[in-house]
Amino acid sequence: MLAALATRLATAALRLPPPRTRRVTLTRNIPVRVRDGVTLRTDHHAPDLPGAPAVLIRTPYGRGGPMRLLGRLAAERGYHVVIQSCRGTHDSGGVFDPLVHERDDGLDTLDWLRRQPWWNGAFGMFGASYQGFVQWALAADAGEELRAMVAVVTASGTRDSTYAGESFALDTVLTWAELLQAQTVPWLARQWELKRGQPRLAAALAHLPLAEADRVATGVTVPFFQEWLRHHTPDAGYWRARVFGDRVAQVRAPVSMISGWHDIFLPAQLRDFAALRAAGARPRLTVGPWTHGSPGLFVAALRDGLDWLDEHLGAGRAPRHAPVRVHVGGVGGGWRDLPDWPPPTTPTAWHLHPCGELSPAQPVASAPDGFWYDPADPTPSLGGPLLVAQRAGPVDNRPVEARPDVLIWTSAALLTPVEVVGPVRAEIFVRSDLPYLDVFVRLCDVDQRGRSWNVCDGLVRVTLDGLPGAASNVRRVPVELWPTAHRFGPGHRLRVQVSGGAHPRYARNPGTGEPLGTAITLRAGWREILHDPEHPSAVVLPAVHSGTKLHPR
């Protein structure tokens, strides 16, 4: 009774189409035995509709709460919803080793589905974040029976997001490890830790060496955290069994992708979209003004996901006209429908100039700007793509911009709007006292009150050749920023930040070249950013239209 009432309220609140049935039977804790003898606990939400297709959701986050609500909502719309706890999580057997067993466990679960008396030969998959990783693990081998995928804030490959810019996504990885471990403690103890502001996690994010940070945060050693610290290099064989990007083009099921401009997996998810398009597929893409855990993301994923399942699993809902829908932020933005991603744009370089000026004008002869970076007092991260929604997204950057280790370049006020939609990149010419450094670049929108709102950013870990401090030791550093869709309104200014890090979102660079997990020695050093005609440092924006006009200085 309570479950039915909850779905009635959710249907009204989310403005979902009316259900096909209210009669849903929930069978809990079904044992599904996989090839190595491990039992995976599974719930089945069964509608009283003959011939209904199935929807499979595999998750490490439990089958109750929001997942149970989702299961009933989808079942009322005509699907056998099967929700399974990944091995080693909640009451499923085995040991949780992220990504390793998901392909085989998914195939064995599919084999179990085929043996059920209600199986009609067709199924879809649905899920966010890790629930999307397990979809990609299975998708290329699922055959014609897989008719649709809904992949929300996720990607086929996790390595690129773990080592963004070849640094280490410390905040995301350690916060996730703490979240998984928190599922094993009593509910009241967890609520008390959250109420206190998670002081153990905060201490762990500041701790060195990183190989001890998991124990500081959780009280136990987390095996996958230790392995991810050790297997840091791009050619690490460890990751070959844990990424599925090389098989994206083999996926034949229609895929709906939903993400946010400040999501931690956005660049990787857009690469999946490009791989499907290059293979001739027609995936659907929605990118909104969301972070990884935004409530608005959940609502959009539920609506769009159910529509996609209806379209491709036989309920006959009309498809959305445009294959790509993005939300343009800023003044005068809003939702835009596009035929593809990225749309045609004009790459426009905004150059760094002396005296902190940012302009499309060509660079002029100028002395470099410099700053002192000290990993013992690392430049803090502020907003942006983070795992925890409450700290993520656009925030006023003035506190961090006031630091002496952050350089900023700001345009004159705009007379006409500047709209950018697509990939953003920077080219920064750097000289450093030390051969080991990070380059962090952030694009901001400065409003008429002087508030500086982050739009997108990126970081690259660099090892310089040559003699530290020598005149010839200048490196052109390409930095891939998060893609964006943003409109800088009249009276606003564009701003570019350059700094030596963004901690704890990225692990600080100790400046020594020591291994990621064991480094404890911290070396500070001087950095210079060059912006003369021979070293034209710039951020390159995908302009929707040209003709930008600025107020005279």
MARMIVEX-538820 format. One line per 5 residues: number of its first residue (from 1); their letters; for each residue x, y, z of C-alpha. Coordinates in Angstrom, 3 decimals. Last residue first. Example, Ala and Ser with C-alpha at 12.3 -4.5 7.8 and 13.67 -1.06 7.14 Angstrom:
2) sa) 13.670,-1.060,7.140 | 12.300,-4.500,7.800
END
This chain:
553) rphlk) 39.230,49.908,-21.445 | 36.914,50.166,-24.423 | 33.754,48.067,-24.007 | 34.007,44.860,-25.978 | 32.410,43.666,-29.199
548) tgshv) 32.326,40.065,-30.348 | 31.514,39.678,-34.041 | 31.567,35.905,-34.241 | 28.822,33.327,-33.730 | 28.556,29.987,-31.971
543) aplvv) 32.073,30.399,-30.606 | 33.941,27.249,-29.614 | 36.448,28.843,-27.212 | 40.239,28.590,-27.326 | 41.987,29.716,-24.130
538) asphe) 45.261,31.444,-24.846 | 49.011,31.550,-24.295 | 50.740,32.944,-27.378 | 54.413,32.121,-26.672 | 56.393,33.647,-29.557
533) pdhli) 53.981,36.613,-29.711 | 54.236,37.116,-25.912 | 52.133,35.369,-23.275 | 54.454,33.457,-20.924 | 53.209,31.990,-17.637
528) erwga) 55.987,31.682,-15.062 | 56.168,29.254,-12.176 | 58.300,29.475,-9.027 | 58.755,26.471,-6.750 | 57.682,24.564,-3.669
523) rltia) 58.902,21.066,-2.920 | 56.878,18.624,-0.824 | 58.344,15.327,0.405 | 55.650,12.787,1.333 | 55.155,10.816,-1.866
518) tglpe) 54.091,7.189,-1.260 | 50.863,6.828,-3.225 | 51.651,8.951,-6.260 | 55.237,7.854,-6.746 | 57.864,10.595,-6.273
513) gtgpn) 58.393,13.112,-9.102 | 59.495,15.767,-6.629 | 57.102,18.680,-7.118 | 54.570,17.263,-4.656 | 51.746,17.612,-7.216
508) rayrp) 48.560,17.908,-5.167 | 45.932,15.240,-5.740 | 43.111,16.664,-7.837 | 39.747,17.628,-6.357 | 41.667,18.082,-3.122
503) haggs) 43.249,20.387,-4.224 | 43.051,22.414,-7.432 | 46.554,22.828,-8.802 | 49.344,25.080,-10.020 | 47.248,28.033,-11.133
498) vqvrl) 45.843,29.720,-14.221 | 42.484,31.497,-14.095 | 40.731,32.848,-17.176 | 37.998,35.474,-16.999 | 35.312,36.522,-19.442
493) rhgpg) 33.397,39.660,-18.571 | 29.699,40.434,-18.294 | 28.043,43.687,-19.395 | 26.314,41.958,-22.277 | 25.807,38.249,-21.532
488) frhat) 28.294,35.384,-21.581 | 26.312,32.445,-22.948 | 27.392,28.947,-21.956 | 27.451,25.445,-23.390 | 30.468,23.572,-22.091
483) pwlev) 33.119,20.940,-22.662 | 35.436,20.326,-19.683 | 38.870,21.794,-20.334 | 41.575,20.055,-22.329 | 44.900,21.664,-21.492
478) pvrrv) 47.724,21.863,-24.018 | 50.996,22.810,-22.294 | 53.601,24.571,-24.416 | 56.771,24.054,-22.410 | 59.523,26.538,-21.721
473) nsaag) 62.903,25.348,-20.454 | 64.954,27.317,-22.951 | 65.547,30.151,-20.516 | 66.807,27.683,-17.915 | 64.931,27.509,-14.609
468) plgdl) 64.960,23.728,-14.400 | 67.363,22.270,-16.968 | 65.797,20.410,-19.854 | 62.540,18.511,-20.025 | 59.414,19.424,-18.069
463) tvrvl) 57.111,16.811,-16.551 | 53.499,17.960,-16.642 | 50.212,16.996,-14.977 | 47.290,18.593,-16.816 | 44.203,20.215,-15.297
458) gdcvn) 40.855,21.301,-16.718 | 38.138,23.898,-16.293 | 34.572,24.901,-17.076 | 32.086,27.699,-16.299 | 33.250,28.969,-12.907
453) wsrgr) 31.320,31.994,-11.669 | 33.267,35.163,-10.812 | 31.160,37.696,-8.923 | 31.963,41.273,-9.876 | 28.431,42.595,-9.483
448) qdvdc) 28.049,42.885,-13.262 | 28.856,39.204,-13.689 | 32.240,37.598,-14.193 | 31.884,34.343,-16.160 | 34.796,31.993,-15.467
443) lrvfv) 37.136,29.752,-17.464 | 39.543,27.626,-15.422 | 43.062,26.413,-16.182 | 45.133,24.150,-13.893 | 48.733,23.380,-14.810
438) dlypl) 50.455,20.764,-12.668 | 54.172,20.522,-11.933 | 57.282,18.355,-11.963 | 60.429,19.802,-13.573 | 60.850,22.465,-10.889
433) dsrvf) 61.837,26.098,-11.341 | 59.117,26.356,-13.976 | 58.432,27.926,-17.360 | 54.960,27.592,-18.871 | 53.290,28.380,-22.183
428) iearv) 49.550,27.715,-21.884 | 47.380,26.447,-24.703 | 43.771,26.087,-23.626 | 40.868,23.952,-24.737 | 37.091,24.088,-24.777
423) pgvve) 34.874,21.508,-26.501 | 31.381,22.624,-27.512 | 28.994,25.550,-27.214 | 30.219,29.105,-26.644 | 27.941,32.124,-26.779
418) vptll) 29.423,35.614,-26.488 | 26.880,38.372,-25.987 | 27.424,41.902,-27.314 | 28.882,44.926,-25.520 | 31.015,42.693,-23.339
413) aastw) 32.883,44.151,-20.379 | 36.643,44.131,-20.892 | 38.256,40.735,-20.557 | 39.864,39.312,-17.429 | 43.165,37.475,-16.893
408) ilvdp) 43.773,35.800,-13.553 | 46.792,34.302,-11.811 | 46.284,32.102,-8.746 | 49.164,31.481,-6.302 | 48.770,34.934,-4.677
403) raevp) 45.254,34.017,-3.471 | 42.429,36.476,-4.176 | 41.211,34.309,-7.071 | 40.436,31.538,-4.555 | 38.027,33.726,-2.586
398) rndvp) 36.618,35.391,-5.745 | 35.503,32.093,-7.294 | 31.759,32.471,-6.717 | 30.332,28.983,-7.241 | 29.184,26.975,-10.259
393) garqa) 28.847,23.226,-9.747 | 29.849,20.955,-6.885 | 29.968,21.253,-3.105 | 26.398,20.119,-2.318 | 26.420,17.674,-5.241
388) vllpg) 29.176,15.476,-3.838 | 31.099,13.760,-6.650 | 32.753,16.930,-7.888 | 32.765,18.703,-11.262 | 33.166,22.433,-10.472
383) glspt) 33.068,24.032,-7.048 | 36.250,25.405,-5.470 | 39.521,23.516,-5.494 | 42.205,24.803,-3.164 | 45.697,25.962,-4.188
378) pdapd) 47.980,23.773,-2.120 | 49.608,25.042,1.074 | 52.268,22.340,1.529 | 52.171,21.990,-2.259 | 53.686,25.491,-2.528
373) ywfgd) 53.265,27.264,-5.844 | 54.910,30.665,-6.234 | 53.504,32.829,-9.013 | 54.633,34.407,-12.260 | 53.567,36.635,-15.114
368) pasav) 55.746,36.728,-18.202 | 57.134,39.958,-19.659 | 55.372,41.324,-22.708 | 55.581,41.768,-26.461 | 52.030,41.642,-27.746
363) pqaps) 49.508,38.842,-28.129 | 46.923,38.992,-30.933 | 43.584,40.498,-29.997 | 40.847,38.109,-28.810 | 41.317,39.653,-25.349
358) legcp) 42.114,38.828,-21.740 | 43.963,41.533,-19.776 | 45.814,40.741,-16.549 | 48.346,43.560,-16.873 | 49.980,41.888,-19.873
353) hlhwa) 47.894,39.823,-22.297 | 46.468,36.297,-22.243 | 44.813,35.512,-25.520 | 41.193,34.626,-26.241 | 41.358,32.249,-29.190
348) tpttp) 38.170,31.689,-31.156 | 37.294,28.306,-32.642 | 34.261,28.954,-34.877 | 31.384,26.574,-34.254 | 29.522,23.720,-35.938
343) ppwdp) 27.710,21.666,-33.270 | 29.525,19.100,-31.132 | 27.447,17.048,-30.955 | 24.640,16.426,-33.419 | 21.317,17.711,-34.783
338) ldrwg) 20.905,20.242,-31.967 | 18.007,21.214,-29.706 | 18.681,24.093,-27.312 | 17.520,24.543,-23.711 | 18.129,27.844,-21.980
333) ggvgg) 20.560,30.726,-22.323 | 19.757,34.419,-22.112 | 22.385,35.167,-19.466 | 24.460,32.157,-18.482 | 23.978,28.475,-19.133
328) vhvrv) 23.022,26.764,-22.378 | 21.163,23.525,-21.696 | 21.779,20.829,-24.255 | 19.511,18.587,-26.317 | 20.911,16.238,-28.936
323) pahrp) 19.007,13.744,-31.117 | 16.322,16.327,-31.915 | 12.738,15.212,-32.544 | 12.070,13.351,-29.316 | 10.738,9.917,-30.153
318) argag) 7.010,9.076,-29.992 | 6.163,6.525,-27.305 | 5.412,3.097,-28.791 | 5.305,0.809,-25.771 | 7.563,-1.631,-27.613
313) lhedl) 10.961,-1.756,-26.006 | 12.599,0.988,-28.060 | 10.316,3.988,-27.610 | 9.093,3.001,-24.157 | 12.656,2.502,-22.930
308) wdlgd) 13.624,5.917,-24.259 | 10.597,7.613,-22.666 | 11.357,5.878,-19.361 | 14.919,7.161,-19.504 | 13.941,10.680,-20.460
303) rlaav) 11.587,11.042,-17.510 | 13.731,9.204,-14.970 | 16.982,10.787,-16.110 | 15.442,14.258,-16.075 | 14.183,13.834,-12.511
298) flgps) 17.470,12.387,-11.274 | 19.448,15.164,-12.964 | 17.257,17.793,-11.355 | 18.072,16.316,-7.940 | 21.755,16.952,-8.735
293) ghtwp) 24.176,14.175,-7.774 | 26.782,14.293,-10.528 | 26.262,17.992,-11.199 | 23.583,19.517,-13.379 | 22.868,22.347,-15.787
288) gvtlr) 21.785,19.880,-18.488 | 23.320,17.595,-21.082 | 20.989,15.313,-23.050 | 22.322,12.998,-25.743 | 20.538,10.438,-27.905
283) praga) 22.487,7.752,-29.727 | 22.236,7.325,-33.486 | 24.731,4.632,-34.445 | 26.950,4.777,-37.514 | 30.181,3.657,-35.855
278) arlaa) 31.454,7.248,-35.782 | 28.258,8.235,-33.958 | 28.854,5.544,-31.333 | 32.456,6.661,-30.822 | 31.409,10.326,-30.567
273) fdrlq) 28.843,9.503,-27.865 | 31.438,7.488,-25.962 | 33.805,10.466,-26.164 | 30.982,12.598,-24.770 | 30.758,10.255,-21.793
268) aplfi) 34.498,10.537,-21.180 | 34.365,14.346,-21.148 | 31.269,14.334,-18.854 | 32.421,11.828,-16.213 | 32.801,14.194,-13.210
263) dhwgs) 29.591,16.053,-14.008 | 29.574,19.854,-14.081 | 28.005,20.261,-17.524 | 25.510,17.550,-16.701 | 24.790,14.131,-18.192
258) imsvp) 22.210,11.948,-19.885 | 23.047,9.444,-22.607 | 20.358,7.439,-24.414 | 21.733,4.406,-26.217 | 20.098,2.366,-28.992
253) arvqa) 21.399,-1.224,-28.826 | 24.051,-2.219,-31.355 | 27.157,-1.945,-29.188 | 30.229,-2.857,-31.241 | 31.451,0.759,-31.418
248) vrdgf) 31.656,0.839,-27.615 | 34.072,-2.088,-27.603 | 37.391,-0.278,-27.053 | 35.748,1.842,-24.376 | 35.204,-1.059,-21.967
243) vrarw) 37.644,-0.287,-19.173 | 38.433,-2.554,-16.222 | 40.089,-5.552,-17.848 | 42.694,-3.362,-19.550 | 43.140,-1.210,-16.431
238) ygadp) 45.672,-3.420,-14.635 | 47.823,-3.562,-17.757 | 49.093,-0.093,-16.836 | 49.944,1.729,-20.057 | 48.652,5.127,-18.873
233) thhrl) 50.662,4.989,-15.599 | 48.847,5.214,-12.269 | 48.531,1.576,-11.294 | 49.807,1.984,-7.722 | 47.330,4.622,-6.509
228) weqff) 44.444,2.804,-8.184 | 45.549,-0.409,-6.503 | 45.510,1.136,-3.029 | 42.045,2.590,-3.602 | 40.887,-0.808,-4.923
223) pvtvg) 42.062,-2.535,-1.739 | 40.444,-0.177,0.794 | 42.460,-0.344,4.024 | 40.198,0.194,7.009 | 39.295,3.018,9.412
218) tavrd) 37.289,4.783,6.714 | 38.856,8.184,6.040 | 42.222,7.732,7.780 | 42.469,4.178,6.449 | 41.821,5.382,2.905
213) aealp) 44.367,8.190,3.273 | 47.297,5.945,4.196 | 48.502,5.326,0.638 | 48.027,9.050,0.032 | 51.144,9.784,2.039
208) lhala) 50.131,12.302,3.125 | 46.801,13.514,4.501 | 44.699,16.495,3.415 | 41.937,14.386,1.805 | 42.107,12.039,4.789
203) aalrp) 41.455,14.823,7.291 | 38.364,15.919,5.365 | 37.147,12.307,5.202 | 37.593,11.896,8.947 | 35.802,15.200,9.609
198) qgrkl) 32.668,14.069,7.727 | 30.683,17.258,8.369 | 29.621,16.342,11.926 | 26.058,15.754,10.703 | 27.371,13.328,8.079
193) ewqra) 29.239,11.317,10.738 | 26.143,11.249,12.955 | 23.998,10.057,10.052 | 26.438,7.228,9.376 | 26.426,6.103,12.999
188) lwpvt) 22.628,6.104,12.956 | 22.505,3.941,9.808 | 24.862,1.276,11.127 | 28.106,0.795,9.168 | 28.565,-1.276,5.962
183) qaqll) 27.183,1.323,3.570 | 29.777,3.771,4.935 | 32.492,1.695,3.220 | 30.987,2.455,-0.166 | 30.706,6.170,0.619
178) eawtl) 34.282,6.318,1.932 | 35.620,4.732,-1.261 | 33.528,7.172,-3.298 | 34.896,10.138,-1.342 | 38.429,8.802,-1.844
173) vtdla) 37.988,8.410,-5.608 | 36.159,11.682,-6.265 | 38.289,13.890,-4.007 | 41.565,12.380,-5.207 | 40.984,12.562,-8.954
168) fsega) 44.636,11.740,-9.705 | 46.825,13.597,-12.209 | 47.236,12.223,-15.720 | 45.029,15.087,-17.036 | 42.142,13.268,-15.388
163) ytsdr) 43.524,10.127,-13.761 | 40.321,8.642,-12.349 | 38.240,10.177,-15.133 | 40.435,8.757,-17.881 | 40.556,5.382,-16.112
158) tgsat) 36.807,4.979,-15.875 | 36.059,3.903,-19.433 | 32.595,3.126,-20.761 | 31.119,6.280,-19.280 | 28.645,7.487,-16.671
153) vvavm) 26.402,10.410,-15.781 | 23.271,8.484,-16.880 | 23.405,5.629,-19.410 | 19.921,4.538,-20.536 | 20.350,1.492,-22.759
148) arlee) 17.867,-0.059,-25.214 | 17.023,-3.265,-27.124 | 19.378,-5.828,-25.615 | 18.021,-9.127,-26.967 | 20.000,-8.641,-30.153
143) gadaa) 23.261,-9.605,-28.484 | 24.359,-8.888,-24.911 | 28.068,-9.093,-25.685 | 28.760,-5.438,-26.566 | 26.469,-4.209,-23.767
138) lawqv) 27.767,-6.142,-20.766 | 30.638,-4.011,-19.433 | 28.954,-0.891,-20.837 | 25.909,-1.533,-18.647 | 28.100,-2.260,-15.621
133) fgqys) 29.732,1.158,-15.982 | 26.259,2.715,-16.112 | 25.217,1.419,-12.690 | 28.585,2.809,-11.539 | 27.326,6.321,-12.449
128) agfmg) 23.626,6.156,-13.268 | 21.381,3.326,-14.383 | 19.110,1.670,-16.917 | 19.319,-1.437,-19.067 | 16.826,-2.769,-21.599
123) fagnw) 15.399,-6.208,-22.268 | 13.879,-8.384,-24.956 | 13.228,-12.115,-25.303 | 9.827,-12.307,-23.607 | 10.990,-13.627,-20.219
118) wpqrr) 8.026,-14.368,-17.911 | 8.952,-18.026,-17.364 | 12.528,-17.085,-16.364 | 15.347,-18.989,-18.069 | 16.433,-16.094,-20.277
113) lwdlt) 16.778,-13.864,-17.214 | 19.276,-16.302,-15.675 | 21.417,-16.121,-18.833 | 21.268,-12.341,-18.562 | 22.469,-12.640,-14.965
108) dlgdd) 25.359,-14.792,-16.142 | 26.256,-12.205,-18.787 | 26.164,-9.400,-16.208 | 28.301,-11.343,-13.750 | 30.836,-12.030,-16.507
103) rehvl) 31.001,-8.390,-17.624 | 30.851,-6.925,-14.120 | 33.560,-9.090,-12.570 | 36.521,-6.697,-12.680 | 34.693,-3.347,-12.696
98) pdfvg) 35.354,-2.438,-9.050 | 36.549,-5.351,-6.908 | 33.668,-6.076,-4.522 | 34.285,-9.428,-2.856 | 31.902,-12.366,-3.121
93) gsdht) 28.303,-12.747,-2.054 | 25.424,-10.308,-2.497 | 23.824,-8.990,0.719 | 25.001,-5.369,0.475 | 27.917,-5.190,-1.961
88) grcsq) 30.513,-7.900,-2.603 | 29.038,-8.845,-5.952 | 26.807,-6.221,-7.501 | 23.324,-5.920,-5.990 | 20.627,-6.766,-8.541
83) ivvhy) 17.501,-4.923,-9.606 | 15.245,-6.700,-12.116 | 12.333,-4.648,-13.406 | 9.759,-6.609,-15.413 | 8.441,-3.708,-17.417
78) greaa) 4.992,-2.292,-18.223 | 4.757,1.260,-16.966 | 3.863,0.143,-13.451 | 7.124,-1.841,-13.463 | 9.116,1.322,-14.198
73) lrgll) 7.630,3.162,-11.234 | 7.999,0.053,-9.033 | 11.688,-0.328,-9.775 | 12.381,3.368,-9.411 | 10.782,3.382,-5.957
68) rmpgg) 12.825,0.341,-4.965 | 15.991,2.019,-6.222 | 15.174,5.218,-4.330 | 14.962,3.356,-1.004 | 15.958,-0.291,-1.284
63) rgypt) 18.080,-2.244,-3.754 | 21.543,-1.340,-2.515 | 24.282,0.951,-3.777 | 26.532,-1.458,-5.704 | 24.062,-1.581,-8.618
58) rilva) 22.838,-3.760,-11.480 | 19.645,-2.532,-13.143 | 17.986,-4.773,-15.737 | 14.746,-3.802,-17.489 | 12.570,-6.600,-18.826
53) pagpl) 9.906,-6.860,-21.528 | 6.203,-7.447,-20.753 | 4.587,-10.417,-22.482 | 1.623,-10.644,-20.116 | 1.013,-7.566,-17.937
48) dpahh) 0.587,-8.138,-14.188 | 3.759,-6.152,-13.509 | 6.733,-7.848,-11.819 | 9.281,-6.010,-9.669 | 12.086,-8.557,-9.192
43) dtrlt) 14.786,-8.134,-6.542 | 18.242,-9.764,-6.797 | 20.913,-11.098,-4.478 | 24.052,-12.251,-6.285 | 25.289,-15.689,-5.214
38) vgdrv) 28.928,-16.554,-5.979 | 29.540,-20.026,-7.422 | 32.199,-19.038,-9.964 | 29.742,-19.088,-12.872 | 27.006,-16.987,-11.266
33) rvpin) 24.212,-17.995,-8.859 | 21.201,-15.673,-8.744 | 19.562,-15.841,-5.315 | 16.250,-13.892,-5.205 | 16.349,-11.457,-2.288
28) rtltv) 12.986,-9.815,-2.869 | 9.919,-10.614,-4.963 | 7.819,-7.502,-5.602 | 4.443,-7.912,-7.313 | 3.039,-4.955,-9.249
23) rrtrp) -0.636,-4.247,-9.880 | -1.010,-0.555,-10.595 | -0.945,-1.055,-14.350 | -0.223,0.899,-17.540 | 0.921,3.888,-15.513
18) pplrl) -0.032,7.465,-16.385 | 2.710,9.495,-18.084 | 5.186,11.114,-15.686 | 4.720,14.636,-14.351 | 7.544,14.181,-11.807
13) aatal) 5.384,15.226,-8.869 | 2.311,13.342,-10.125 | 4.163,10.108,-10.856 | 6.116,10.433,-7.612 | 2.923,10.802,-5.558
8) rtala) 1.331,7.785,-7.225 | 4.611,5.861,-6.854 | 4.714,6.558,-3.122 | 1.063,5.552,-2.673 | 1.688,2.214,-4.395
3) alm) 4.710,1.566,-2.196 | 2.738,2.455,0.952 | 0.000,0.000,0.000
END
